[in-house]
Amino acid sequence: MRGVLTFTIDPADAKDFDDALSFAAQEDGTWQVGVHIADVSHYVAFDSDIDRDAYERGTSIYYVDHVDPMLPERLCNDLCSLRPGEDKLCMSVVFAVAPDARVLKYKICRTVIRSDARLSYEQAQQLLDSPDGTPLSDALTVINGLARQMRKARFAAGAMELEQEEVRFILDKNGHPVDILFHKPTDANHLIEEWMLLANRTVATHLRDRLMVFRVHDKPDPGKLADLEDFRRHMGKRIQPQVLELLTIRAMAKAVYSTRNIGHYGLAFPYYTHFTSPIRRYPDLMVHRLVERYLLGGKRPVPERRDLEEACRHCSEMEQYAQAEERASVKMFQALWISDHVGEEFDGHICGVTEFGLFVQLDDNHCVGLIHSSQVVPGDYLKFDEKNYRLIAAGSGRTFTLGDPIRVRVVRADVEKRQIDFIPVE
């Protein structure tokens, strides 16, 4: 497929491009859209040294100031990366799509592509906002229109829309944070998300009756949902959307990998897998190998279910480890940034309520710190109302509820422990 218009859309500082889109108009008024994924399995032989190391890692880890990649840099940033102007091997799902975004047919296949353009999300969004009449601009417009329809249909089917801003740090030449920025997803982000979701869902559905690595997400805990509904009813119109979203996330089960499919509750998909990021996620590489075995004439035996399930369990654990490491990295750099602002005052909102104090997220930079219970209302006894997410000062009757606005002063930042301490400002 080297002669078909093809492009990648990634963060501006990305080096590992593991997915690309291709576009071609058809004579019957439909469109051919290809989702092309780096064919890592071509380069990483099963049970080789590199494969064993990738399995142990399970995933790449994205720290604030560096990446700990799952694969050697020569692979993830060079041989496998879908760089522009270079012939690249891919596992692809090529769709025939109607103007109303219905998938008329699809093909799962191995391809050779040559990307015509490497776009950042900002560049892609600029072309969507201000089309320039080039074939690339026209393709983006059509693909985005289809993605919008797919997104609308997904939410209509019951998918949850829980979208959080991405935090970004501006570092000086010494690696010290000098500013904190936030990126709210745009149409360009949603465009890529919808086509990747479609490819993942298509592969999972196609292989639903085979021994397969599924991405599953169980239903929320009924008790937590009942508590959430009680709180929502109690707060009424006073509850802020971000508070409701935060509590909903806390009530949700964790998505994991498994050979036993139970569907994906959050996405409202009966079948789902991870196929689109084999450079940075080992389960995607496992899925590629299963696709090769089942559909593309591969000869390697399918693993025993117990072995594949053990691999799923390991990869789920490593994913959670990576997420914890990434959150810790963000907290450390937040503490490092705010250490330059001890004594200053900020506006924030209560984002956590515990018997030992209030967690506050600052509005401008999203740094989170603690007001210790002894400092909430000095000298007053505090009652912890766990069900209604609030602290009540017995003497004054003042209440501090999840989501309440509050102004605080920074009194301490411990970078090593990744902790920030606030006191309230009356």
PyMOL commands that set and color helices and strands:
alter all, ss='L'
color gray80, all
select helices_A, chain A and resi 40-43+49-57+73-79+121-129+135-156+187-206+222-238+241-251+282-295+305-341+373-376
alter helices_A, ss='H'
color red, helices_A
select strands_A, chain A and resi 5-10+19-25+31-38+61-62+67-68+87-97+103-114+117-120+166-171+177-183+214-216+256-258+345-354+357-362+368-372+382-385+390-393+399-401+405-414+419-424
alter strands_A, ss='S'
color yellow, strands_A
deselect
rebuild
show_as cartoon
